[in-house]
């Protein structure tokens, strides 16, 4: 059974419809990349899953249809959403940001903190600093570290490598792969399709609010139209 | 010299009250991002509640406890009924709404209790004690002690508790807070409840020395804003220290600068706000919200 399923999900911002019936499924332990041009509905798909946009159609977790999907309820069900733009609490310290990541589990356990600092030693050095003072790459790491504190079943990431140096982007994806290997299901929206398809097991291509293509990441890498549109060769 | 000490001591006493109300203003600002102009009138309303309970034969401390409780509930109610419907609108709308609340609550207290000043017997005696030519009362000392106890509690709440962490998180970034699983709307309501309870402390502490009437806290509110700006809008300790400092400065200016006298005290407060904003916008204890360009 799939961990996550979207059935004919539509979403709108006021008058503008962003999703025209998205159907896709994500298996437990999967690593899924969402590809597509700007405005294709990738971000909105993530937002539909985490309950930060109004939708119609069904969203199922563990085969159970979900009603009243508020963001806080989804967080408690084990969904961690890292929005685009490194959502951190900018005036709060790095440590407070991490504590907030563990909110659904009560107080952050020292063991989990130590575990996260092992992944991101730099954050340990900066733990007392205001999050807003970190560099772009460090903030993205903090956002990811915070999601790690939630020990999510399903991690949703929006453009984690946007505006980052290639080396740092690689580092972020390495962490994602390691999280995935230890059991976290990952859905990532990424404009760098090459990186995304290398890390992912499955991928979906969105166009104007619909899924137009889906399958094994390796198959999509060989797909003629995907190569031309998103990989550029 | 004795007069100087006297002015400082009574300045500290009134400053304690400015500080307490400033603390409520800082608390609501830190937990909801709103500047609440109705904070003074809310405090007056709470003081009237306490007075009414005592008028019905309650002793002070039980009446005070009940007032805190009722004020907390009142704050929650106010948030749910008045603030929440416009929560997603611009912040300035909420701030202006609090000015409307100021007028409405003032009208309500006048309507219920009338405009005549009432004697309020607090827990501390107002009888003067003289030490070497300086007169002060237990009430004066009590206010200062209560102010420091309150600031200790508020600071501990923000820095040490899970609730405090959630309150700060929601004030910084409501959507992000919801994504980590915090019920943001509950936290905003709790912020209003706590500020209302803290305002109740200020009102009840002020009433014995100011006489209880519907406009009791109006000038105090202006001083409290000055105190909050002086100490730093974000800092609980800053609010109380700012209040005490302001009380002393106002008293000394009124005594030793002859053309200021009693009438220009408010103008001194204004000048102080302006000066602080120009020289040190984050206040004495405030931390500048740094952001990388």
Interface residues (C-beta under 8 A of the other chain):
Chain A: X50 X52 X70 X71 X72 X75 X76 X80 X81 X83 X87 X88 X89 X90 X91 X92 X96 X99 X100 X101 X103 X104 X106 X107 X130 X132 X133 X134 X135 X146 X150
Chain B: X162 X165 X166 X168 X169 X172 X173 X175 X176 X177 X178 X179 X180 X181 X182 X183 X184 X289 X290 X291 X292
